[in-house]
Amino acid sequence: MKHQGNSNSNQRQKRSLRFHGSKQTSDHAVWIRAAQHYAYMSQNDRRPGIRVWAEERAVECMDRADKARG
C-alpha cells in the first residue's frame, strides 16, 4: 500500500471563492478605511517619524474620500 501523504488534505473542503468579496466597495469606503488605518498608525506606532507621516497621510486619505463621494 502506497502512502498518500496527509490524510486530512484529501478530506479538506476547498473554500468557495465565488462569494468572497462579492460586494463591490465604493472608492469613498476604501479611502475612509485607509484614513482609519493611518490614523491608528499615527497614534500607536513606536517610531515618531512614522507617526508624523501617518497623520499627514490620514488627512490626505480623508480628502480623497471627500472627493470620491462627490
All heavy atoms as a GROMACS GRO file, in nm:
protein
  575
    1MET      N    1   0.083  -0.117   0.000
    1MET     CA    2   0.000   0.000   0.000
    1MET      C    3   0.089   0.125   0.000
    1MET      O    4   0.181   0.137   0.079
    1MET     CB    5  -0.090  -0.001   0.124
    1MET     CG    6  -0.193   0.107   0.121
    1MET     SD    7  -0.328   0.061   0.228
    1MET     CE    8  -0.326   0.195   0.340
    2LYS      N    9   0.060   0.215  -0.087
    2LYS     CA   10   0.140   0.335  -0.104
    2LYS      C   11   0.091   0.445  -0.010
    2LYS      O   12  -0.028   0.467   0.001
    2LYS     CB   13   0.130   0.380  -0.249
    2LYS     CG   14   0.233   0.479  -0.290
    2LYS     CD   15   0.223   0.502  -0.438
    2LYS     CE   16   0.336   0.590  -0.484
    2LYS     NZ   17   0.326   0.618  -0.624
    3HIS      N   18   0.184   0.515   0.055
    3HIS     CA   19   0.148   0.624   0.144
    3HIS      C   20   0.106   0.745   0.061
    3HIS      O   21   0.173   0.784  -0.033
    3HIS     CB   22   0.266   0.660   0.234
    3HIS     CG   23   0.237   0.769   0.331
    3HIS    ND1   24   0.148   0.753   0.434
    3HIS    CD2   25   0.285   0.895   0.342
    3HIS    CE1   26   0.141   0.865   0.503
    3HIS    NE2   27   0.225   0.952   0.449
    4GLN      N   28  -0.005   0.808   0.096
    4GLN     CA   29  -0.057   0.918   0.016
    4GLN      C   30  -0.046   1.052   0.086
    4GLN      O   31  -0.122   1.143   0.056
    4GLN     CB   32  -0.202   0.890  -0.021
    4GLN     CG   33  -0.216   0.767  -0.107
    4GLN     CD   34  -0.349   0.761  -0.177
    4GLN    OE1   35  -0.429   0.851  -0.165
    4GLN    NE2   36  -0.371   0.653  -0.247
    5GLY      N   37   0.045   1.068   0.177
    5GLY     CA   38   0.067   1.197   0.242
    5GLY      C   39  -0.033   1.222   0.353
    5GLY      O   40  -0.082   1.130   0.417
    6ASN      N   41  -0.063   1.346   0.375
    6ASN     CA   42  -0.153   1.387   0.483
    6ASN      C   43  -0.295   1.346   0.449
    6ASN      O   44  -0.352   1.389   0.349
    6ASN     CB   45  -0.142   1.538   0.501
    6ASN     CG   46  -0.218   1.587   0.622
    6ASN    OD1   47  -0.287   1.509   0.688
    6ASN    ND2   48  -0.206   1.714   0.652
    7SER      N   49  -0.354   1.264   0.533
    7SER     CA   50  -0.491   1.218   0.506
    7SER      C   51  -0.591   1.331   0.518
    7SER      O   52  -0.697   1.327   0.456
    7SER     CB   53  -0.529   1.104   0.601
    7SER     OG   54  -0.527   1.151   0.734
    8ASN      N   55  -0.559   1.434   0.597
    8ASN     CA   56  -0.651   1.547   0.611
    8ASN      C   57  -0.660   1.629   0.484
    8ASN      O   58  -0.762   1.690   0.456
    8ASN     CB   59  -0.608   1.638   0.726
    8ASN     CG   60  -0.630   1.573   0.860
    8ASN    OD1   61  -0.712   1.484   0.873
    8ASN    ND2   62  -0.553   1.616   0.959
    9SER      N   63  -0.553   1.630   0.405
    9SER     CA   64  -0.554   1.713   0.285
    9SER      C   65  -0.656   1.660   0.184
    9SER      O   66  -0.712   1.737   0.106
    9SER     CB   67  -0.416   1.720   0.221
    9SER     OG   68  -0.378   1.591   0.175
   10ASN      N   69  -0.681   1.530   0.185
   10ASN     CA   70  -0.779   1.473   0.093
   10ASN      C   71  -0.921   1.504   0.139
   10ASN      O   72  -1.012   1.512   0.058
   10ASN     CB   73  -0.761   1.322   0.081
   10ASN     CG   74  -0.628   1.286   0.017
   10ASN    OD1   75  -0.574   1.364  -0.060
   10ASN    ND2   76  -0.576   1.170   0.052
   11GLN      N   77  -0.939   1.524   0.269
   11GLN     CA   78  -1.072   1.544   0.324
   11GLN      C   79  -1.107   1.692   0.338
   11GLN      O   80  -1.222   1.727   0.359
   11GLN     CB   81  -1.083   1.477   0.461
   11GLN     CG   82  -1.064   1.328   0.454
   11GLN     CD   83  -1.054   1.266   0.592
   11GLN    OE1   84  -1.059   1.338   0.692
   11GLN    NE2   85  -1.039   1.136   0.598
   12ARG      N   86  -1.007   1.778   0.327
   12ARG     CA   87  -1.029   1.921   0.347
   12ARG      C   88  -1.117   1.978   0.235
   12ARG      O   89  -1.094   1.951   0.119
   12ARG     CB   90  -0.894   1.992   0.348
   12ARG     CG   91  -0.900   2.134   0.398
   12ARG     CD   92  -0.762   2.196   0.403
   12ARG     NE   93  -0.674   2.116   0.487
   12ARG     CZ   94  -0.543   2.111   0.472
   12ARG    NH1   95  -0.484   2.178   0.378
   12ARG    NH2   96  -0.470   2.036   0.552
   13GLN      N   97  -1.215   2.054   0.275
   13GLN     CA   98  -1.303   2.114   0.176
   13GLN      C   99  -1.241   2.244   0.128
   13GLN      O  100  -1.188   2.322   0.206
   13GLN     CB  101  -1.441   2.143   0.234
   13GLN     CG  102  -1.518   2.018   0.269
   13GLN     CD  103  -1.654   2.054   0.329
   13GLN    OE1  104  -1.683   2.169   0.352
   13GLN    NE2  105  -1.734   1.953   0.353
   14LYS      N  106  -1.249   2.268  -0.001
   14LYS     CA  107  -1.196   2.393  -0.055
   14LYS      C  108  -1.299   2.503  -0.038
   14LYS      O  109  -1.418   2.481  -0.053
   14LYS     CB  110  -1.163   2.375  -0.202
   14LYS     CG  111  -1.050   2.278  -0.223
   14LYS     CD  112  -1.007   2.275  -0.365
   14LYS     CE  113  -0.890   2.180  -0.377
   14LYS     NZ  114  -0.820   2.194  -0.501
   15ARG      N  115  -1.252   2.621  -0.004
   15ARG     CA  116  -1.342   2.734   0.012
   15ARG      C  117  -1.391   2.780  -0.124
   15ARG      O  118  -1.319   2.779  -0.222
   15ARG     CB  119  -1.270   2.851   0.079
   15ARG     CG  120  -1.240   2.828   0.221
   15ARG     CD  121  -1.177   2.952   0.279
   15ARG     NE  122  -1.156   2.934   0.421
   15ARG     CZ  123  -1.098   3.023   0.496
   15ARG    NH1  124  -1.055   3.135   0.445
   15ARG    NH2  125  -1.082   3.001   0.625
   16SER      N  126  -1.511   2.825  -0.124
   16SER     CA  127  -1.567   2.880  -0.247
   16SER      C  128  -1.527   3.025  -0.256
   16SER      O  129  -1.565   3.108  -0.175
   16SER     CB  130  -1.720   2.867  -0.246
   16SER     OG  131  -1.772   2.934  -0.358
   17LEU      N  132  -1.447   3.058  -0.356
   17LEU     CA  133  -1.401   3.195  -0.374
   17LEU      C  134  -1.504   3.278  -0.450
   17LEU      O  135  -1.490   3.398  -0.462
   17LEU     CB  136  -1.268   3.196  -0.449
   17LEU     CG  137  -1.154   3.127  -0.376
   17LEU    CD1  138  -1.029   3.128  -0.462
   17LEU    CD2  139  -1.125   3.195  -0.243
   18ARG      N  140  -1.606   3.215  -0.498
   18ARG     CA  141  -1.707   3.285  -0.576
   18ARG      C  142  -1.778   3.391  -0.492
   18ARG      O  143  -1.811   3.497  -0.542
   18ARG     CB  144  -1.808   3.184  -0.629
   18ARG     CG  145  -1.916   3.243  -0.714
   18ARG     CD  146  -2.002   3.136  -0.774
   18ARG     NE  147  -2.041   3.039  -0.672
   18ARG     CZ  148  -2.118   2.935  -0.696
   18ARG    NH1  149  -2.161   2.911  -0.816
   18ARG    NH2  150  -2.150   2.851  -0.601
   19PHE      N  151  -1.801   3.364  -0.365
   19PHE     CA  152  -1.876   3.456  -0.281
   19PHE      C  153  -1.787   3.548  -0.200
   19PHE      O  154  -1.833   3.642  -0.140
   19PHE     CB  155  -1.970   3.379  -0.187
   19PHE     CG  156  -2.072   3.298  -0.262
   19PHE    CD1  157  -2.066   3.161  -0.263
   19PHE    CD2  158  -2.171   3.361  -0.333
   19PHE    CE1  159  -2.159   3.087  -0.331
   19PHE    CE2  160  -2.265   3.288  -0.403
   19PHE     CZ  161  -2.259   3.150  -0.402
   20HIS      N  162  -1.658   3.523  -0.198
   20HIS     CA  163  -1.567   3.606  -0.121
   20HIS      C  164  -1.549   3.739  -0.191
   20HIS      O  165  -1.507   3.746  -0.305
   20HIS     CB  166  -1.433   3.536  -0.106
   20HIS     CG  167  -1.335   3.615  -0.027
   20HIS    ND1  168  -1.348   3.634   0.108
   20HIS    CD2  169  -1.224   3.682  -0.062
   20HIS    CE1  170  -1.249   3.708   0.152
   20HIS    NE2  171  -1.172   3.738   0.049
   21GLY      N  172  -1.581   3.847  -0.123
   21GLY     CA  173  -1.565   3.980  -0.181
   21GLY      C  174  -1.662   4.008  -0.293
   21GLY      O  175  -1.628   4.077  -0.388
   22SER      N  176  -1.782   3.955  -0.284
   22SER     CA  177  -1.877   3.972  -0.393
   22SER      C  178  -1.938   4.111  -0.395
   22SER      O  179  -1.986   4.156  -0.498
   22SER     CB  180  -1.987   3.867  -0.385
   22SER     OG  181  -2.058   3.879  -0.264
   23LYS      N  182  -1.935   4.180  -0.282
   23LYS     CA  183  -1.988   4.317  -0.279
   23LYS      C  184  -1.879   4.412  -0.326
   23LYS      O  185  -1.766   4.405  -0.282
   23LYS     CB  186  -2.031   4.356  -0.137
   23LYS     CG  187  -2.151   4.281  -0.087
   23LYS     CD  188  -2.191   4.332   0.049
   23LYS     CE  189  -2.312   4.258   0.100
   23LYS     NZ  190  -2.351   4.303   0.233
   24GLN      N  191  -1.916   4.502  -0.414
   24GLN     CA  192  -1.819   4.598  -0.463
   24GLN      C  193  -1.811   4.714  -0.364
   24GLN      O  194  -1.912   4.769  -0.324
   24GLN     CB  195  -1.859   4.650  -0.600
   24GLN     CG  196  -1.752   4.733  -0.663
   24GLN     CD  197  -1.780   4.759  -0.809
   24GLN    OE1  198  -1.880   4.714  -0.861
   24GLN    NE2  199  -1.693   4.831  -0.873
   25THR      N  200  -1.689   4.748  -0.327
   25THR     CA  201  -1.667   4.855  -0.230
   25THR      C  202  -1.650   4.987  -0.304
   25THR      O  203  -1.580   4.994  -0.405
   25THR     CB  204  -1.540   4.825  -0.149
   25THR    OG1  205  -1.551   4.695  -0.094
   25THR    CG2  206  -1.523   4.925  -0.037
   26SER      N  207  -1.714   5.090  -0.255
   26SER     CA  208  -1.703   5.221  -0.318
   26SER      C  209  -1.566   5.281  -0.291
   26SER      O  210  -1.499   5.247  -0.193
   26SER     CB  211  -1.812   5.314  -0.267
   26SER     OG  212  -1.788   5.346  -0.132
   27ASP      N  213  -1.525   5.373  -0.378
   27ASP     CA  214  -1.397   5.442  -0.357
   27ASP      C  215  -1.399   5.519  -0.226
   27ASP      O  216  -1.298   5.524  -0.155
   27ASP     CB  217  -1.371   5.539  -0.472
   27ASP     CG  218  -1.334   5.467  -0.602
   27ASP    OD1  219  -1.299   5.348  -0.596
   27ASP    OD2  220  -1.340   5.531  -0.707
   28HIS      N  221  -1.515   5.576  -0.193
   28HIS     CA  222  -1.527   5.651  -0.068
   28HIS      C  223  -1.496   5.561   0.051
   28HIS      O  224  -1.418   5.600   0.140
   28HIS     CB  225  -1.669   5.708  -0.057
   28HIS     CG  226  -1.696   5.772   0.075
   28HIS    ND1  227  -1.643   5.894   0.111
   28HIS    CD2  228  -1.771   5.732   0.182
   28HIS    CE1  229  -1.683   5.924   0.234
   28HIS    NE2  230  -1.761   5.828   0.277
   29ALA      N  231  -1.554   5.442   0.053
   29ALA     CA  232  -1.532   5.350   0.165
   29ALA      C  233  -1.386   5.304   0.173
   29ALA      O  234  -1.331   5.288   0.283
   29ALA     CB  235  -1.624   5.228   0.152
   30VAL      N  236  -1.323   5.286   0.058
   30VAL     CA  237  -1.182   5.245   0.057
   30VAL      C  238  -1.094   5.354   0.116
   30VAL      O  239  -1.005   5.326   0.198
   30VAL     CB  240  -1.138   5.211  -0.087
   30VAL    CG1  241  -0.988   5.190  -0.095
   30VAL    CG2  242  -1.211   5.087  -0.136
   31TRP      N  243  -1.118   5.480   0.078
   31TRP     CA  244  -1.037   5.590   0.131
   31TRP      C  245  -1.063   5.613   0.279
   31TRP      O  246  -0.971   5.648   0.354
   31TRP     CB  247  -1.061   5.718   0.051
   31TRP     CG  248  -0.993   5.712  -0.084
   31TRP    CD1  249  -1.054   5.708  -0.205
   31TRP    CD2  250  -0.854   5.708  -0.108
   31TRP    NE1  251  -0.959   5.702  -0.304
   31TRP    CE2  252  -0.836   5.702  -0.248
   31TRP    CE3  253  -0.741   5.710  -0.027
   31TRP    CZ2  254  -0.709   5.698  -0.307
   31TRP    CZ3  255  -0.615   5.705  -0.086
   31TRP    CH2  256  -0.600   5.699  -0.224
   32ILE      N  257  -1.187   5.593   0.323
   32ILE     CA  258  -1.218   5.606   0.466
   32ILE      C  259  -1.142   5.499   0.545
   32ILE      O  260  -1.083   5.527   0.650
   32ILE     CB  261  -1.371   5.593   0.490
   32ILE    CG1  262  -1.444   5.715   0.437
   32ILE    CG2  263  -1.403   5.569   0.637
   32ILE    CD1  264  -1.419   5.842   0.517
   33ARG      N  265  -1.144   5.378   0.494
   33ARG     CA  266  -1.073   5.270   0.564
   33ARG      C  267  -0.923   5.297   0.569
   33ARG      O  268  -0.857   5.274   0.672
   33ARG     CB  269  -1.100   5.137   0.493
   33ARG     CG  270  -1.037   5.022   0.562
   33ARG     CD  271  -1.086   4.892   0.507
   33ARG     NE  272  -1.015   4.784   0.573
   33ARG     CZ  273  -1.055   4.660   0.576
   33ARG    NH1  274  -1.167   4.627   0.518
   33ARG    NH2  275  -0.986   4.569   0.637
   34ALA      N  276  -0.868   5.349   0.460
   34ALA     CA  277  -0.726   5.384   0.459
   34ALA      C  278  -0.697   5.494   0.560
   34ALA      O  279  -0.597   5.487   0.633
   34ALA     CB  280  -0.684   5.428   0.319
   35ALA      N  281  -0.783   5.594   0.567
   35ALA     CA  282  -0.764   5.703   0.663
   35ALA      C  283  -0.768   5.650   0.806
   35ALA      O  284  -0.688   5.692   0.891
   35ALA     CB  285  -0.871   5.810   0.643
   36GLN      N  286  -0.858   5.557   0.834
   36GLN     CA  287  -0.866   5.498   0.968
   36GLN      C  288  -0.739   5.422   1.000
   36GLN      O  289  -0.687   5.427   1.112
   36GLN     CB  290  -0.987   5.408   0.978
   36GLN     CG  291  -1.118   5.482   0.977
   36GLN     CD  292  -1.238   5.389   0.967
   36GLN    OE1  293  -1.225   5.273   0.930
   36GLN    NE2  294  -1.355   5.442   0.997
   37HIS      N  295  -0.686   5.351   0.901
   37HIS     CA  296  -0.563   5.275   0.921
   37HIS      C  297  -0.447   5.368   0.955
   37HIS      O  298  -0.372   5.345   1.050
   37HIS     CB  299  -0.532   5.196   0.794
   37HIS     CG  300  -0.396   5.136   0.791
   37HIS    ND1  301  -0.360   5.030   0.869
   37HIS    CD2  302  -0.286   5.170   0.720
   37HIS    CE1  303  -0.232   4.999   0.846
   37HIS    NE2  304  -0.186   5.083   0.756
   38TYR      N  305  -0.432   5.476   0.878
   38TYR     CA  306  -0.323   5.568   0.903
   38TYR      C  307  -0.342   5.646   1.033
   38TYR      O  308  -0.244   5.676   1.102
   38TYR     CB  309  -0.306   5.665   0.785
   38TYR     CG  310  -0.250   5.595   0.663
   38TYR    CD1  311  -0.322   5.590   0.544
   38TYR    CD2  312  -0.125   5.534   0.667
   38TYR    CE1  313  -0.270   5.526   0.432
   38TYR    CE2  314  -0.074   5.469   0.557
   38TYR     CZ  315  -0.146   5.466   0.440
   38TYR     OH  316  -0.095   5.400   0.331
   39ALA      N  317  -0.466   5.676   1.068
   39ALA     CA  318  -0.492   5.741   1.196
   39ALA      C  319  -0.450   5.650   1.312
   39ALA      O  320  -0.391   5.695   1.411
   39ALA     CB  321  -0.639   5.779   1.209
   40TYR      N  322  -0.478   5.522   1.299
   40TYR     CA  323  -0.436   5.424   1.401
   40TYR      C  324  -0.284   5.422   1.411
   40TYR      O  325  -0.227   5.423   1.520
   40TYR     CB  326  -0.490   5.286   1.365
   40TYR     CG  327  -0.443   5.177   1.458
   40TYR    CD1  328  -0.507   5.155   1.580
   40TYR    CD2  329  -0.334   5.098   1.426
   40TYR    CE1  330  -0.463   5.056   1.667
   40TYR    CE2  331  -0.290   4.999   1.511
   40TYR     CZ  332  -0.354   4.978   1.632
   40TYR     OH  333  -0.310   4.881   1.718
   41MET      N  334  -0.218   5.418   1.295
   41MET     CA  335  -0.071   5.418   1.295
   41MET      C  336  -0.015   5.544   1.360
   41MET      O  337   0.085   5.538   1.432
   41MET     CB  338  -0.018   5.407   1.152
   41MET     CG  339  -0.028   5.269   1.093
   41MET     SD  340   0.033   5.266   0.923
   41MET     CE  341   0.204   5.308   0.946
   42SER      N  342  -0.080   5.658   1.334
   42SER     CA  343  -0.028   5.784   1.387
   42SER      C  344  -0.037   5.790   1.539
   42SER      O  345   0.034   5.866   1.602
   42SER     CB  346  -0.104   5.903   1.326
   42SER     OG  347  -0.235   5.912   1.378
   43GLN      N  348  -0.122   5.710   1.597
   43GLN     CA  349  -0.136   5.709   1.743
   43GLN      C  350  -0.059   5.595   1.809
   43GLN      O  351  -0.023   5.606   1.926
   43GLN     CB  352  -0.283   5.698   1.780
   43GLN     CG  353  -0.363   5.819   1.739
   43GLN     CD  354  -0.511   5.800   1.763
   43GLN    OE1  355  -0.555   5.696   1.811
   43GLN    NE2  356  -0.589   5.900   1.727
   44ASN      N  357  -0.036   5.486   1.736
   44ASN     CA  358   0.016   5.366   1.802
   44ASN      C  359   0.153   5.319   1.756
   44ASN      O  360   0.209   5.230   1.818
   44ASN     CB  361  -0.083   5.251   1.783
   44ASN     CG  362  -0.215   5.280   1.850
   44ASN    OD1  363  -0.218   5.317   1.966
   44ASN    ND2  364  -0.324   5.266   1.777
   45ASP      N  365   0.208   5.376   1.651
   45ASP     CA  366   0.339   5.332   1.605
   45ASP      C  367   0.446   5.384   1.699
   45ASP      O  368   0.437   5.496   1.751
   45ASP     CB  369   0.365   5.380   1.462
   45ASP     CG  370   0.473   5.298   1.396
   45ASP    OD1  371   0.591   5.321   1.429
   45ASP    OD2  372   0.439   5.210   1.315
   46ARG      N  373   0.547   5.305   1.722
   46ARG     CA  374   0.651   5.344   1.818
   46ARG      C  375   0.755   5.437   1.756
   46ARG      O  376   0.835   5.498   1.827
   46ARG     CB  377   0.721   5.220   1.873
   46ARG     CG  378   0.793   5.138   1.770
   46ARG     CD  379   0.858   5.014   1.830
   46ARG     NE  380   0.915   4.929   1.727
   46ARG     CZ  381   1.034   4.949   1.672
   46ARG    NH1  382   1.108   5.050   1.709
   46ARG    NH2  383   1.078   4.867   1.580
   47ARG      N  384   0.755   5.450   1.623
   47ARG     CA  385   0.853   5.535   1.556
   47ARG      C  386   0.794   5.673   1.533
   47ARG      O  387   0.693   5.688   1.464
   47ARG     CB  388   0.893   5.471   1.423
   47ARG     CG  389   0.957   5.333   1.444
   47ARG     CD  390   0.957   5.253   1.318
   47ARG     NE  391   0.819   5.218   1.284
   47ARG     CZ  392   0.785   5.141   1.182
   47ARG    NH1  393   0.876   5.094   1.102
   47ARG    NH2  394   0.658   5.113   1.158
   48PRO      N  395   0.857   5.778   1.588
   48PRO     CA  396   0.800   5.912   1.578
   48PRO      C  397   0.787   5.962   1.434
   48PRO      O  398   0.691   6.031   1.400
   48PRO     CB  399   0.895   6.001   1.658
   48PRO     CG  400   1.009   5.917   1.700
   48PRO     CD  401   0.979   5.776   1.668
   49GLY      N  402   0.882   5.930   1.347
   49GLY     CA  403   0.874   5.973   1.209
   49GLY      C  404   0.755   5.913   1.136
   49GLY      O  405   0.689   5.980   1.055
   50ILE      N  406   0.726   5.790   1.166
   50ILE     CA  407   0.611   5.721   1.104
   50ILE      C  408   0.481   5.781   1.157
   50ILE      O  409   0.384   5.796   1.082
   50ILE     CB  410   0.616   5.570   1.132
   50ILE    CG1  411   0.740   5.508   1.068
   50ILE    CG2  412   0.490   5.500   1.086
   50ILE    CD1  413   0.742   5.517   0.916
   51ARG      N  414   0.481   5.819   1.284
   51ARG     CA  415   0.360   5.880   1.341
   51ARG      C  416   0.325   6.010   1.270
   51ARG      O  417   0.209   6.036   1.237
   51ARG     CB  418   0.378   5.905   1.490
   51ARG     CG  419   0.386   5.778   1.571
   51ARG     CD  420   0.417   5.810   1.713
   51ARG     NE  421   0.296   5.793   1.791
   51ARG     CZ  422   0.292   5.787   1.921
   51ARG    NH1  423   0.404   5.800   1.990
   51ARG    NH2  424   0.178   5.769   1.984
   52VAL      N  425   0.424   6.092   1.243
   52VAL     CA  426   0.401   6.219   1.173
   52VAL      C  427   0.354   6.193   1.031
   52VAL      O  428   0.256   6.251   0.984
   52VAL     CB  429   0.531   6.305   1.173
   52VAL    CG1  430   0.515   6.426   1.084
   52VAL    CG2  431   0.566   6.346   1.315
   53TRP      N  432   0.425   6.102   0.961
   53TRP     CA  433   0.389   6.070   0.823
   53TRP      C  434   0.247   6.012   0.816
   53TRP      O  435   0.168   6.050   0.729
   53TRP     CB  436   0.489   5.969   0.766
   53TRP     CG  437   0.446   5.911   0.637
   53TRP    CD1  438   0.457   5.968   0.514
   53TRP    CD2  439   0.382   5.784   0.618
   53TRP    NE1  440   0.404   5.884   0.419
   53TRP    CE2  441   0.358   5.771   0.480
   53TRP    CE3  442   0.343   5.682   0.703
   53TRP    CZ2  443   0.297   5.658   0.426
   53TRP    CZ3  444   0.283   5.570   0.649
   53TRP    CH2  445   0.260   5.559   0.512
   54ALA      N  446   0.212   5.922   0.907
   54ALA     CA  447   0.081   5.858   0.906
   54ALA      C  448  -0.030   5.960   0.932
   54ALA      O  449  -0.139   5.950   0.873
   54ALA     CB  450   0.076   5.745   1.009
   55GLU      N  451  -0.004   6.056   1.019
   55GLU     CA  452  -0.104   6.159   1.045
   55GLU      C  453  -0.131   6.243   0.919
   55GLU      O  454  -0.246   6.270   0.885
   55GLU     CB  455  -0.059   6.250   1.159
   55GLU     CG  456  -0.163   6.350   1.201
   55GLU     CD  457  -0.122   6.429   1.325
   55GLU    OE1  458  -0.017   6.398   1.386
   55GLU    OE2  459  -0.195   6.523   1.358
   56GLU      N  460  -0.024   6.277   0.848
   56GLU     CA  461  -0.040   6.352   0.723
   56GLU      C  462  -0.113   6.268   0.618
   56GLU      O  463  -0.199   6.318   0.545
   56GLU     CB  464   0.097   6.394   0.670
   56GLU     CG  465   0.168   6.496   0.756
   56GLU     CD  466   0.312   6.518   0.716
   56GLU    OE1  467   0.362   6.446   0.626
   56GLU    OE2  468   0.376   6.607   0.775
   57ARG      N  469  -0.078   6.142   0.612
   57ARG     CA  470  -0.141   6.052   0.514
   57ARG      C  471  -0.288   6.031   0.547
   57ARG      O  472  -0.372   6.021   0.455
   57ARG     CB  473  -0.067   5.917   0.514
   57ARG     CG  474  -0.110   5.822   0.410
   57ARG     CD  475  -0.064   5.865   0.273
   57ARG     NE  476  -0.108   5.764   0.178
   57ARG     CZ  477  -0.169   5.791   0.064
   57ARG    NH1  478  -0.190   5.914   0.028
   57ARG    NH2  479  -0.208   5.694  -0.015
   58ALA      N  480  -0.325   6.026   0.673
   58ALA     CA  481  -0.465   6.012   0.712
   58ALA      C  482  -0.546   6.131   0.664
   58ALA      O  483  -0.659   6.116   0.614
   58ALA     CB  484  -0.477   5.996   0.864
   59VAL      N  485  -0.489   6.251   0.676
   59VAL     CA  486  -0.558   6.372   0.629
   59VAL      C  487  -0.576   6.366   0.478
   59VAL      O  488  -0.683   6.398   0.425
   59VAL     CB  489  -0.480   6.499   0.673
   59VAL    CG1  490  -0.536   6.623   0.607
   59VAL    CG2  491  -0.483   6.512   0.823
   60GLU      N  492  -0.471   6.324   0.406
   60GLU     CA  493  -0.480   6.312   0.261
   60GLU      C  494  -0.588   6.212   0.220
   60GLU      O  495  -0.664   6.236   0.126
   60GLU     CB  496  -0.346   6.267   0.203
   60GLU     CG  497  -0.235   6.370   0.215
   60GLU     CD  498  -0.100   6.314   0.174
   60GLU    OE1  499  -0.095   6.202   0.118
   60GLU    OE2  500   0.000   6.381   0.199
   61CYS      N  501  -0.595   6.100   0.290
   61CYS     CA  502  -0.696   5.998   0.258
   61CYS      C  503  -0.838   6.048   0.284
   61CYS      O  504  -0.930   6.018   0.208
   61CYS     CB  505  -0.669   5.870   0.338
   61CYS     SG  506  -0.522   5.781   0.282
   62MET      N  507  -0.854   6.126   0.390
   62MET     CA  508  -0.986   6.182   0.416
   62MET      C  509  -1.027   6.281   0.307
   62MET      O  510  -1.142   6.284   0.265
   62MET     CB  511  -0.990   6.252   0.552
   62MET     CG  512  -0.996   6.157   0.670
   62MET     SD  513  -1.138   6.047   0.667
   62MET     CE  514  -1.271   6.163   0.693
   63ASP      N  515  -0.930   6.358   0.258
   63ASP     CA  516  -0.958   6.449   0.147
   63ASP      C  517  -0.998   6.370   0.022
   63ASP      O  518  -1.093   6.407  -0.049
   63ASP     CB  519  -0.836   6.536   0.115
   63ASP     CG  520  -0.809   6.639   0.224
   63ASP    OD1  521  -0.899   6.665   0.306
   63ASP    OD2  522  -0.695   6.692   0.228
   64ARG      N  523  -0.927   6.262  -0.003
   64ARG     CA  524  -0.961   6.178  -0.120
   64ARG      C  525  -1.099   6.115  -0.103
   64ARG      O  526  -1.174   6.099  -0.199
   64ARG     CB  527  -0.855   6.067  -0.138
   64ARG     CG  528  -0.717   6.114  -0.171
   64ARG     CD  529  -0.698   6.157  -0.316
   64ARG     NE  530  -0.722   6.055  -0.414
   64ARG     CZ  531  -0.629   5.983  -0.475
   64ARG    NH1  532  -0.501   6.002  -0.445
   64ARG    NH2  533  -0.661   5.895  -0.565
   65ALA      N  534  -1.132   6.077   0.020
   65ALA     CA  535  -1.265   6.018   0.046
   65ALA      C  536  -1.375   6.119   0.018
   65ALA      O  537  -1.478   6.086  -0.041
   65ALA     CB  538  -1.273   5.969   0.190
   66ASP      N  539  -1.351   6.245   0.059
   66ASP     CA  540  -1.449   6.351   0.034
   66ASP      C  541  -1.468   6.374  -0.116
   66ASP      O  542  -1.579   6.391  -0.165
   66ASP     CB  543  -1.408   6.481   0.102
   66ASP     CG  544  -1.418   6.472   0.254
   66ASP    OD1  545  -1.490   6.382   0.303
   66ASP    OD2  546  -1.352   6.552   0.322
   67LYS      N  547  -1.356   6.372  -0.190
   67LYS     CA  548  -1.364   6.391  -0.335
   67LYS      C  549  -1.433   6.273  -0.403
   67LYS      O  550  -1.504   6.290  -0.502
   67LYS     CB  551  -1.224   6.410  -0.392
   67LYS     CG  552  -1.162   6.542  -0.355
   67LYS     CD  553  -1.021   6.554  -0.409
   67LYS     CE  554  -0.956   6.682  -0.362
   67LYS     NZ  555  -0.817   6.692  -0.402
   68ALA      N  556  -1.410   6.153  -0.352
   68ALA     CA  557  -1.470   6.034  -0.412
   68ALA      C  558  -1.620   6.031  -0.389
   68ALA      O  559  -1.694   5.976  -0.471
   68ALA     CB  560  -1.406   5.908  -0.353
   69ARG      N  561  -1.666   6.090  -0.280
   69ARG     CA  562  -1.808   6.092  -0.251
   69ARG      C  563  -1.881   6.190  -0.342
   69ARG      O  564  -1.996   6.168  -0.380
   69ARG     CB  565  -1.833   6.128  -0.106
   69ARG     CG  566  -1.978   6.120  -0.067
   69ARG     CD  567  -1.992   6.126   0.081
   69ARG     NE  568  -2.065   6.005   0.121
   69ARG     CZ  569  -2.099   5.978   0.243
   69ARG    NH1  570  -2.063   6.057   0.339
   69ARG    NH2  571  -2.164   5.869   0.271
   70GLY      N  572  -1.814   6.296  -0.376
   70GLY     CA  573  -1.874   6.391  -0.471
   70GLY      C  574  -1.934   6.504  -0.408
   70GLY      O  575  -1.994   6.578  -0.369
   0.00000   0.00000   0.00000
